[in-house]
Amino acid sequence: MRTEGRPSSPCPAGANPAAGGGDTSRNGGETGATGTARGRGGCGATGADIVGVGAAVAAARVLADRPGLAVLGIVGAPGAGKTTLAERIVAELGDPACLLPMDGFHLANATLARLGRADRKGAPDTFDAAGYVATLRRIRAGGETVYAPRFHREVEESYAAELTVDPATTRLVVTEGNYLLLTEPPWSPVRGLLDACWYVTVDEALRRRRLVDRHRRYGRSPAAARAWAHGSDQRNADLIAATRPAADAVVRL
């Protein structure tokens, strides 16, 4: 089991599904002040590109094929396609992979209302970040089955213990969400618990259209959908974009 703060390269020597080569030694690179391995080369290199879903699945398969359990983080702005990508990776890899969305750790609507945060649901302080970190640490420690919540957009609430991570069968945990690369507590420990973290990017106009369509699909009026997508969602997107340089690779969809 790899230890917290020392993730290793997601590519075997000489293999890079994104760029076709590079130095990909298993524990190469310098560990920076944030506790993450930097400058590893290959598809784990900071700033590297993974172009398309197929290349992302291939790179994830490399992680899953290594000894032990690996945790892959996928981060991006709302509407970038990170959930779709994470679900596709898990579907393609099958039983050895499982999904752990950060969205499952949304605070309940009643709690958000009590705290006065309901009008900006999705911001960093509207999640149980400490609970998410604790769950990742339990997964990394191994030795026990870990149950985790899953968010259901149709009711805007999470259901407890819906997801299962069984250490006997799981080789790759794919966790996706907005704030995996934030450096401020309580989010700051997340990066050190990931073997690799990819930043998903897509055409900005398409991303915003997706958000408006999503909000309309789940009951908001056209005007309310646009206001949320260009208001609260965009403020979160700007915050997430600032974390992009800390990603191991950029996935272009």
N, C-alpha and C positions, 0 to 999 in steps of 0.2 A: 504494500500500500504506500503510495506517495504521500508525503507529509504536507501539512498546510503551509502555504507560502513557497513551495518549491515545485510548481508544475513543470512538466517536461514536454519536449517537443512532440507535436502531433503527427510528425512525418517520420518514416523510416529513412535511413541513410540513402541518399540518391533519389528519393521519390518526392515529387511535388505536383499534386494534381492540378494546382493553379498555374504554376510557372514553369514546370518541367525540370526542376533541378534546384541546386543550392545545398548549403551545408545544413544537414538536418540531424546532427548528433543528438542522442536522446536527452542528455542533460546539459547541452551546450548553452552558451549565453551567460550574460551577467545578471545577477539578481539585484534589482534596483531597490530604492528606498521603500517602495510600496510592497516589496516582498514577492514580486512577480519576475519570472525569468524573462529577460529582454534580449533582443538581438539574436534569436535562435536560428534565423535563416529558414528557407523553405516555406511551407504553408503555415508555419507557426511564427513567421517573422512579422514584427511590427510593420504595418504598412503594406504587406503583401496582398495581392488580389486573388480571390477565388471567384471565377466568373461562371455564374449559372448554377442551377440546382444540382446538376449531375456532378460537377466538380466538388461541390460542398458535400454531397453524399459520399463520394470517394474519399475525401479527406476525413470525414467522420468515421468511415469504415476502418481507416488506418488506426485511429484512436481505439476503436472497439476491439481490434485484433491484437492489441498489445497485452502483456500480462497484467493482471489486476483490473480494478475498476477505474474508469476514467470519467471525468465530469467535463462536459463541453458547455460553455456558455454562449448564448446567442443574444446580442443586444442590438437595439435600433430604435428609431423614433416610432411613435404610434402610426400604424398603417404601412410600415416599411415592408412587412411580410415575414417577420421573424417567427411568428407562430406557425404560419403555413410551412416555412422551411423546416422548423423543428419537427413538426408532425410528419413531414415527408421523410426526413432522415430516420425517424423512429420506425415509420412504416416500411421503409426500404431495408433497414437492418433487421427488423423482426424481433424475436424474443430477447436477444441479448441487450436490446436498447429499451430505455423507458424515458418518459417525458416528465419534467418537473417545472411547470410554468410558475414564474414569480407571481403572476396574477392571483394565484390561489391564496396569497397572503394579504389580499385586500382587507382592510378593516371593514367590518359589517356596516351596512348603511345606518343602522341605529347608532353605532359608535361614532361614525363620521358626523351625524347630526348633532350628537351630544357634544362633540369636540369643536363644532362649528366649521367643519372642513368639507361638508357635503358638496359645496359648489365648486370644488376643485379636486374631486375624486380622480385619482391617477397621479397626483403629485407625490413626491418622495415620502412625505410624512402622512400619507393616507394608507400606508402598508404596515404590516407587522414585520419590519425588516429584521429585528432581532430573532423572531421566530423562523424566518427564512434562513438566516445564517446558522441558527441552531440545527435546522433540518439538514443543511449541507454538511455540517460538521459530523452529524450522526451518520450520514451516508458515507463520508470519507473514512470514518472510524471503522466501518464494517462490523460484522458479527451479529447484526440484528436486522430484522425487517423493519423498514421505516415507512410509515403511512403519512401522506401529505394531503392537504386540501386542494381542491380544483375550483376555479372560478367559472360560473355559469352566467354568460352575458344576458341570457334571456330573462333572468331574474335579478341580475346585477348583485349576486351574492356568491359566496364560496361554500362548498359542501366539504365538511371535514372528513379527513381520512379516506378520500375517494381513490387516491393514487397509491400505488404500492411499489416500493423499491426493495426487491429481494436480493440480498448479496449472493445467494447461491446461484442465481441465474443471470444477473445483470452485469454486463461488461461496460456499458456506456449509459450515463445519465445525461440527457440533453435538457438543460435548463435555460429558459428564455425569458427575457423581460427588459424593462426599460433601464434599470439602474444598477446593473451588474458591475459597472466600471466607476461608479461614484467613489470619490476618495474621502468623503465626509462620513463620520459615524452617523448612524449605525450600519451604513452600507459598506464602509471601507473594508471589512474583512472578506467580502465576497470574492474579490479577484484572486486572493491567495488560495481559495478553495477550488479553483478551476484549473484544469490542465491546459485549456485553451479557451480563448474568448474571441468570438468573431463579431464584427460590426456589419449589420445588414443595411445596404443602401439601395435606393430605387429612385426613379425620376420623381422630383418633388411635387410636380403638379398631379401626377398619378397618386402619390401618397395622400395628398390632401383630398382628392376625389374619393379615394377609398374610405377615408375617415367619415366624410359627409354621408356617403352611402351607408356605411355601417350604422351611424347614429340614426339615420332615417329608418333603416331596417329594424332597429330595435325600439322604435316608437317615438322618436323625436320628430317634431315638425321640420320642414325644410329650413326655416329660419333658425330654429334652435340648433339643428344639426350643424349648420354653417358656423354659428356663433361658437359652439363648443370646439369644433375642429380648428377654427382660426384663433381661438382664445386659449382656453385651458390646455388643450392638446398641443398647441403650438409652443406655449411656454415650456411645457415638458420636453418637446422635441428639441428646442434650443439648448436646454440643459444637457440632454443626452448627446447632442452633436458635439458638445465640448469634450466629451469623454472618448471620442473616436480615436485620438492618437494612442490611447492606452490599449487598444485592441491588438491582438496578434495578427489578424487578417481582416480584410474588408471583403464581404461577399456582395457582389454586384448582381442584382436580379433583374 
